[in-house]
Amino acid sequence: MKQGLNGKRIVLAASRKTDEMSKLVEKQNGVPVVRSLQGTVFLADEQVKADLKRIVSGKYDWVILTTGIGTNALLELAKELQIQDQFLNIIKESKVAARGYKTFAALKKLGINPDVKDDDGTIKGLIKSLEGNDFTNKRVIVQLHGENAPALITYLEEAGAEVVKLLPYQHIDPDLETVELFCQELFRAEMDAVCFTAAIQVRSLFKYAKEKGYERKIIDALKTNVLAVAVGKVTAEALNDEGVERVLAPELERMGAMIVEMTKYFEEEAMK
């Protein structure tokens, strides 16, 4: 008879929908433990308004948009400043690159078809799609979400671009006591798996790990004793970028599918 998660301790790194996920874990006979690694993302409107005012007076070769919500936030802030038309003109007069279907949908509403888009919703996929374009001495606006995308910025700067970053949303670190508790529990193997539902959770954890000298220990723990589970490709990519190679992720990028995939993994492991 299948045992489901068979009493395994499953850490949830999210800050939202944790009750819903906990019930899904319990339904599979697991023990959910919430250790939020996400922190807070907030609209940095005053900073971005100042950035937008500067941007609309210049000329740019590329506009790279990485999230639908961030794209829409920029347009709303530009509208408040009564410079939406100027901002839209910059997008329309530049080459445009988009990551993710939500960004593509936001541009489609504006009647803009991007020159470049990713194939898989990841930053890595976007970089791959940008290859072959000449960025030497090109002025490039990059819209980010909550945090920098170091791989994308590094790629553009090494290709010779002058990068202007726009972060309509900014990130505040999670509660550091919670992150420390998570790390100690991870090192003691007091969990069987950790479910990451957003790339920001991974970035926050490894930012703290690098400051504390825990990075290698975390990677080793996730390689041996504790399974890293990601809700989808973007979160899995963030884990891979940090050196975590063993990552379980469902084809269907949903929380329920993630719990089912994890349960199936542990059931198959128990049968070996």
Secondary structure by P-SEA (a helix, b strand, c coil): ccccccbbbbbbccccaaaaaaaaaaaacbbbbbbccccccccaaaaaaaaaaaaaaccccbbbbccaaaaaaaaaaaaaacaaaaaaaaaaacbbbbccaaaaaaaaaaccccccccccccaaaaaaaacccccccbbbbbbbccccaaaaaaaaaaaccbbbbbccbbbbbccaaaaaaaaaaaaaccccbbbbccaaaaaaaaaaaaaacaaaaaaaaaaccbbbbbccaaaaaaaaaacccbbbbbccccaaaaaaaaaaaaaaaaac
